[in-house]
């Protein structure tokens, strides 16, 4: 029991530490200023994105300029450019990348939800049905055993009565008939 509390406290401390690290990293990413205007070196999308500032600059297709890009704040809109820009590659527009990642994440969540529902509900019903069938079979076996025991005692009792009747000369078949 005490090891549970120790591990639980360790987990909480680890979570808090990770949260602090994430906040520090986020503030560093948000406050870092990047100069993407390097002149003729950034005259194309390829040199802008794959240049020395990889991941910090984005290519604006409308103005054909290289602009600073912050992946946290400029997720869907780039200032002075709008929504038509390339941030991670020059083949697929950044907006399409965001839509594709969103769709993929949604499909993964749906798949996980479906698997969870199937495992918890469907398999659980089958297991409960099997357990109920097993309990019914055990109950029926007990009832059959009790019935067999009663039949055996009834036949033993009948044999004893017949032996007593034979001993004292009583007839089993009654000669008297019932009136209808």
C-alpha angles and dihedrals in degrees: 000000000000092000088056091057091045093051091043091052090047091053092049091050091049091051092049091049092050091049091052091049091049092051091050092049092047093051090049092051092046096048099042111107117208127196108211097170102101096152119234093003090072098047093116137042093246095055092044097052100031094039128103093291096057110173093013100074134055132198116235109211096196096055096023092227135131111242133183112264127200111192092208102050101024097051096132106005130044115205113245090013113056123212102321104087140119117230111160102023140000096236104063123042113243091238090058090049090054092047091047093049090048092051092046091049090049092051092049090050091048091049093049091046091049092049091047093050092047093049096045101038111024099037090041091056091050091049091048091049091051091048092049091049090051091049091048091050091050091048092049091048090052091049091050091049091050091047091050090049091051092048091051092050091046092052091046090050091048090051091051091049091048090050091051091048091050091047093055096035098248116152119234094210110069113221092205116094129208122248116235 
